[in-house]
Amino acid sequence: MAKNNKNFVAQSWFYIKRTFLVLIVSSLLFTIITKWVMPPITMTQIGNTFSYGLKRDYVSWDDINASAKLAAIASEDQAFPDHGGFDWDAIEKSLKPKKKGKKSKIPLGGGASTITQQTAKNVFLWQGSGISKYIRKVPELYFTKLIEWIWGKQRILEVYLNVIEMGPGIFGIEAAAQHYFNKPAKNLTRAEAAMIIACLPNPKKFSVKPMSRRVSWRYPQIVQQMHNIEDDEDVMKVVRGK
């Protein structure tokens, strides 16, 4: 009996190790492929297809206006050019206990979740809150570092602007530009790019058209932040793709 139990444990451990190895190798290969090829579809897109449909049109780096790239960095992750996937200063601030009665503010360019983390979550993983959010954290750490090492900043930002949800069932800056302003992403003005980015992180709730109160309040602040970070050489290197 003891021998049978030993064999069972040994076999189980063998299959666990093999499964883990297959997952590591396949994830690595997929990450390498998506350095040049856009992900065919994501879990978030599949989930939205049944409720809202799917509007998307992947475009190349050169077909995305610099204003959209700058708006994303200004609003979502101003430390993007400098960190290795995680903004530890922002994480530390988010973990500090808030004073009683003090309202929390949604930061511009200072959120704990970086553009790299958001890209990893949207391309390789799933959305969700509660326990699924905590289950997602370990693979999110893995994929965040993986795309930093393999893709680089320009590719991360390019994929981010193509896969992020920017309205109910609307994925990517090109689909959003066409839907809201009837023009391609490369022709967006600074204000239009800021309006689209202002719907994050909840594009189903914060509407671009008709403009929700939060978007109308936030997009002028994003425009101001875009102006503020234009003198940052590291930011502009990413935006210009150099």
N, C-alpha and C positions, 0 to 999 in steps of 0.2 A: 504493500500500500504506500509506504513511504517512498519507495522507488518510483512508483507511478506519479506521485505528487511532484517528485523531483523532476521527472521527465516533462511533466506538464508545465512547470515553472520555466524550465530551460527552453522549451519550445515557444512558450508565450513571449519570453524575453527576446528570443531570436526574431520572431515576427514583429515585435515592437521596434527593434533596432532596424530591421529591414524597411519597415514602413517609414520610419523616421528618415532613413537615408534616402529613400525614394522621394519623399516630400522635399528634402533639402536640395537634392539634385534637380528635381523638376522646377522648383521655385527659382533656382539659380539660372537654369536655362531660359525660363520664361522672362526673367528680369533682363537677361542679356538680349533676348529677341526684341523686347519692348523698348530697348534703347533706340531702336530704329523703326520699329513697327508699332503703331497705336494698338492698344488692347482691343480685341474684337468687340467685347462687351464686358460690363462689370456687374457685380451682384446688385448694386444700387440701381443700375439701369434696368436690369431684369425685373426687380421688384416694382419699379415705377411703371413698367410697360402695361401691367394689368390694371392699374388705377388711373394713370394720366396719359398713357401713350408714351412714345419715345421720339423726341425731336433732337437730333444731333447731326453735326457735320464736322468731322475732324478736319482741321486745316494745319498747314505747316507753320513753322516759326515766322517766316517772312510774311505770312498772310494774317498775322495778328498785330494790330496797331501797338506801337510802343506805349501808348497811353494805358492800354489794358494791362500790360505787363507791370507798368509802374504803379497803377492803381491797386493791383493785387498785392504787391510788396508793401505799399504804403498802408493798406488797410489790414492785411492779414499777418504780415511777418517782416517787419523792417530790419530784423537781424538776419534775414534769409541769406544774404551773400557771405556772412561771416561764420555762421554756426555749422556744426557737422550733422545737422538733422534735428537737434533738440536745442531749444532756447532755455538753458538752465536757469538763467536769471528770472525769466518769466514764470518758469515752473516753481521756483522758490517763492516768488511773490504770491502765486496762486494758492500755495499751501499755508501761507500765513493766516492765522485766524483773523476774521474781520471784527472790527469793533461793533459792539452792540448798538443797533439802531442805525448803523451806517449802511447806506445803499451801495451795492456794488455797481461799478460802471463797466460797460463793454469797451475795452481798450482798442485804440487804433494802433495797429502794428505792434501790439504787445501781448497778444494772446498766448497762452501756454502751448497751444497746438500749432506747430509750425506748418508752413506750406508743404514741406517734405512729408511730415506726418499725415497731413490731410490727403496728399497724393497717394501715399502708401495705403491708407485706409480705403480710398475710393477705387483704386485700381485692383488691389489684391484681396481686400477684406470686405467687411460689411458694415452697415450703419447699425444703430440701435443703442438703447440705453439699458440701465439695470445690470443684470448679471452678464448679459452678452457683451456689454461694454468692457467689463473687466476681463472676460475671457479673451477679448480681442487684443488686449494690451501687449501681451508677450509677442505674438506674431507681428504686431504693429512696430514694436521696437526693432525686430529683425528686418522687416522690409524697409523701414526708414533708413537704417544704416546701409542696407544693400543698395538702394537706389542712389544714395549719396556717393557711394564708392563706384558704382557702375555707370550711372547715368550722367551725373554732374548737374550743376545748377541750371543751366539753360534747358536741358531736356526735362528736368523736373518741373520747371515753370511752364514749359510748352505743354506737357501732358496734363498738368494741373488745370490749365486754362481750356483744355479740350474735354476733360472728363467731369469736372465739377458741376453739380446741379445748380442752375441759375434761374430756376422757375419750375413750376410743376411739370415734370416730364421734359424739361428743357435742359440739355446737357452741353456744356461748352460755350465758349465766347462767340463762336460763329452762329450757332443756332439762336443764342440770346440776342445778338445784334440784328439778325434777320427778323426775329419775332417781335422785338420791341421797337426797332428803329428802321426796319425795312432796308437795311444796308449790310454789306459785309463787314466783318470784324476789322479789316485793315482800314476802313474808312470811319471808324468811330471817333468822335471828338473826345476830348478829355472829360467833359462833364458826363457824356453818355457812358463812357467806360466806368466812371466812378459810380454812376447810378446802378449799373449792373452788379458791380462788386459789392455795393451797399446792401444788396439783398441777402448776403451771406451773414450768418451761418444757417439761416432758416428761410430758404427761398420760397417755400410753400406759404409761409406766413407773411414775410416781408415782400410785398409786391412792388415790382418796378413800374408796371402799368396795369391798372391805375396805381399811382404812387402811394405807398403806405406812408404813415406818419414817420416811421423809423427811417425809411429810405430817404425821405425828404429832409430829415434832420441829419442823417449821416453822410450823404454824398458830398455836401459842401466841405465837410471836415476832411473827407478823403482827398478832395481836390487840393485843399490846403496842405495836407501831409505830402501829397505828390510834389508840390512846389518845394516843400521843406527838404525833401531827400534828393532832389535833383542834383545837388552839389556833391553828393556822396559818390566818389569814384567807383567804389565796389558795387554799389547799386546799379550805376549806369553801365558798368561792364556787363552785368547780367542782362540788363534790359536791351543793350545793343548787341548782345550775343558775342562778346569779345573775351 
